[in-house]
Amino acid sequence: SLQNILLYCRPGFEKEAAAEISAITQRIGLYGYVKAKADSGYAVFHPQSASGPEQLTQQLHYPALIFPRQLIFALDMIKDLPSDDRISPLLAHIQQTGLTFNDCWLETPDTNDGKQLNTFTRKFSGLFNKALKQHRLMDSGSRWRLHIFFLSSSALYIGVSDTNNSSPLPMGIPRLRMSRAAPSRSTLKLDEALKTMLSSDEQQRYLQNGMSAVDLGACPGGWTWQLVNRGMRVTAIDNGAMNEELMASGLVTHIRADGFKFTPEIPVDWLVCDMVERPLHISRLMARWLSEGLCRYAVFNLKLPMKQRYDIVQQCRDIIEEECLAHGLKCQIRMKQLYHDREEITVVVLQ
Ligand code: SAM
């Protein structure tokens, strides 16, 4: 049955995805073991006792996952798909699930091996989609999306995701275009954070024309640019040089100062921070701004060390949560390793 939990992740972060799903499943009393091969781009949790996708989607909450890019409930791996007829055995497995699907995505790990399969999956997709329709497996009213996750042309996972509890993006990867006017590639990190970690309602409510922001470690200005683009006035703190075109917008004040020492005279709506520093150090700084009311909301990056990344991330969350609580503030902390994040994660704090 569809009892295994298949998680896509950034290659190199399988251990973190595994640590995370182990902690979560333990908390909800679901016992089993995780398989996560280094640099494979995915991890799989195998439970001891069978449950189904209805039960799993109630117990697991996709937005709360940090390292996994996608949450899928999968059958056991299929290892020997015959090359002369792939469709019939796939259909047989899919029909056994008893489900119908609103969509079907053919995916691969986000690795070099995975990319080599793109031509194959593209060719296969036309015929396969036709077969799914012929066998009445597609239904636009279904909550389930079908995923065929190819590890090679003969090995794969068949799985489903709940459209209300998963990434709405194939492979969990947003395809964002970088504007020519943006001062740096880092700009995509903040763009992705605001577009994927806030719902569209929240984007309207929390990102308004005329709001104020401070950007710590702002140069050359990729993050500041995203805020200016959304109509905000930004104070950019950095000893480096800011992009001249961005400064010409008249919406940016550049102050050459240490981001750990700067304090705004008037509280701002948003604090954003992309300084390269130890994650606990950044978290303490963010906790201070939030708890002292220097900002209402925050987005920041935590650069992760080589080891014990999942533990450090939990410690960072605790620092912020505890300091806000001590000041009587109930904050909502969202953490995610975004597609544009490398050895780092992005944190959004709302209250
Ligand atoms: N977010 C920026 C963008 O999109 O263009 C890129 C930021 S870059 C990764 C990190 C910046 O943090 C550097 O420009 C560096 O000068 C600055 N920085 C590092 N430590 C700092 C500190 N203590 N105070 C102020 N800026 C700092």
Residues whose N, C-alpha, C, O or C-beta is under 5 A from the ligand:
A	BS01	SAM	S184 S186 T187 G217 A218 C219 P220 G221 G222 W223 I237 D238 N239 G240 A257 D258 G259 F260 D274 M275 V276
